[in-house]
Amino acid sequence: MCWSATADLVAGSGIAAIGVVTLARTRRVRDLPLASLPLLLGAHQIVESVVWNADGGTGPATLAWAVMALPLLALWVPLGVFCAAPAGARARLAAPLAVGVITAAFLAHALAARPVTAEVRGRTLGYAVDLPHARLLIAGYLLATVGALLLSGDRTLRLLGVLVAAGAVVCVVFWQMEFISTWCAFAALCSVVLLGWAHRPAPPAAQPVPGG
């Protein structure tokens, strides 16, 4: 995220607090993975504040940040959407989930085999990750995360998908060198949308059929 360690720490703490409230409002067990996403993203911003305080580098905080940003989110988001979706929507969500599993596996292997470096660039952190076939992996990442939200069939989750997709475009245009950091920060801030989603009215129960 831009600005400073303090900004990341304050934003991360606020988003994590939203995550706690979101989990408390969740009414269905199958919604829990997706409802816990703001808590994960808040923790992610807090980890980045540690990277700031270390002046970047290749330390444990940098690696933890990269693991959360890349393979974990690539898998967590489509899996959470898949779990929360009604049975009728899961067939179309199988594709982004499969892409997420494959992308997460390649990203995890890359992080295990190659170093991750963070560098303070003014008011922004830049991350250098030596990814093979980087464009293909980024495409798979966005298809898994944004694609799952857009295909969810839920109005609030589709809105979240549109916001995150728009944020990704803006971050690419304005902050190409720091895309991963700024995009993850934008996604974290968009997690407030999940607070309303978790507290949505439960669907009406099916009415018994006379004589059935």
N, C-alpha and C positions, 0 to 999 in steps of 0.2 A: 504494500500500500504506500501511497505517497506521504510526504510530510515528515514523520519522525517516529521514534519508538513510543513516545507518549501518545501520539495519535492512534497508533496501532493498539496500544494497550487499552486506551479508553474505548475505542470502537469495538475491540474484541470483547471487552468485559460487558459492554452494552448488548452486543449481539448474543453473547452467551447467556445473559440474563433473559433475553427474549426466547432463547432456546429452552430454558428451564420452564418458562410460562407456557410455551408451545407444547412441551411434553405434558405438563400438568393439565392442559385443556384437551389433550388427545383422548378420544372416547373409544377407539377401536385398537386392538393389539396390532393389527396388520398395518396401521398407520404409523406405528412407533419409529421404524427406520427413517422414514421421510421427515417425521416431526422432529427427530433429533438432529437433522441437518443444520439448523441454525446454531446449535450447541457446538457441533463439530467446526463450523466455519468461524465461530467466535474464538474457539481455542486456537484455530489456525492463525488468526490475526495476532493473538497473544504470543504465539511462538515466533511470529515475525518480529515482534518487539524485542525478543531476545536476540534475533539476528541483527537488528539495528544496534543493540548495545554491544554486540561483539564486532561491530564494524564489518559485517559481512564475513567473508572467508568460507571455509569448508568444514566448519565444525558440526557437531551433532544437531544443533538447532536448524542449520541450513538444510541438512539431510531430512530432518523431521518435517520441515516446511514443504520440501519437494515431494516427499512421500504422501503427505496429506493433499497437496495440490494436484498431483498427477494421478498415480494409480488408484488411490483411495476414493477420490471423488468420481473418477471415471467409472468405478464400479458401484459406489454407494448410491448415486443419484438414480440411475436406471433401475437398480434393484429396489430402492425405496418406492419409486413410482409403480413398479410392477407389483409389489406387495400390496400397495394401497388401492390399486385399480380393481374395479369389479371384474368378475370372471369373463364377461363378454369383451372386455378391452385388452385382456392379457395376450391374445394372439398377435395383435399388432405391436405390442410392446416387447415381444420376444426378440425382435430384430435389434432395437437399440440396446437391450440387455446383453445380447450375444456380442455385439460390437464392443460394449463396455468391458465385458469379461476379457476379450481378446486384447483390447487396447491396454487395459490395466496390467495384463500379464507382460506385454512387451515393455511398458513403462517401468514396471517393477524390476524387470531384468536389466534394463538400461541403468537404472539408479543403483542397482547392486554392482554393476560392472564398471561404471564410469563415475568420476567425481562430479559433485554439484558445487558450484561456486556462487556466492552472493557478493555483490559489489555496491557500495553506497555511491549513488550518482546524484549528487545534490540533494534534492528532497524526495528521491525515489530510490528504491532498491531494484537492482537488476540481477537476474539469475541466469547463469550460464549452465545449460544442461546439454551434454553431447548426446543428442538423440539420433539414432539411425532412422532414416526415412521420416524426418521430423514433420513434414507437411502432411504425410499420410496419417501419422499418429495424432496430430492436432485435429485433422478432419474426423478421425474416429472418436476422439475425445468429445468434440462438439456434437457429433451425431448421437453419441450415447447419452450425454447430459441434456443438452437443449432439445434434441430429438425426442427423448423420452417424455419430457415435460409437454412438448407440443402435441404429442400423440396420446396423452393421458386421457383425454375426453373430459377432464375436469376443467371448468372455466377458470378457476383461480390458478391452477397449475399451468394452464396454457398462457395466462397472463404472465406468470413468473417466467415461463420459457421465452416469451417475447421480450421481456425486460432484460433477461440475461443475454439473449442473442444480440439485442441492440447494444448492450454494454460491451459485449465482445467486439463488435464492429467499431465502436467508438475508441476502445482501448487500442485496437490495431492501428487505427488511423492516427491517433495522437501520441501514443506511447509504444511504438513498435519494439523498442529495445527492452521495455519493462512490461510487456504484454501480460505475462503470466501473473505477476504481482498485482497489477491494477485490475485485471479481470477477476481474479479471486476476491479482491476487496469489494468490487462492485457486486459480485454474486453474493457475498456475505451480507451486504447491506440490503439486497433484495429479499433476504430471508425473512424480513418482517412480513412479507406476503403470506408466508406459511403460518403465521400466528392466526390470521383470519381463517385460513384453510382448516387448521386443526379444530377450530371452534364452530365449523359449519354445522347446520342442522343435520341430524341423522336422516337417512332416506326413510320414507314411510314403509312400514311393514306391509308385506303382501297380505291382501285380504283373502280369507278362506272362500273357496268356491262352494256355493250352495249344493249340497248333495255330494260334494267331493270327499 
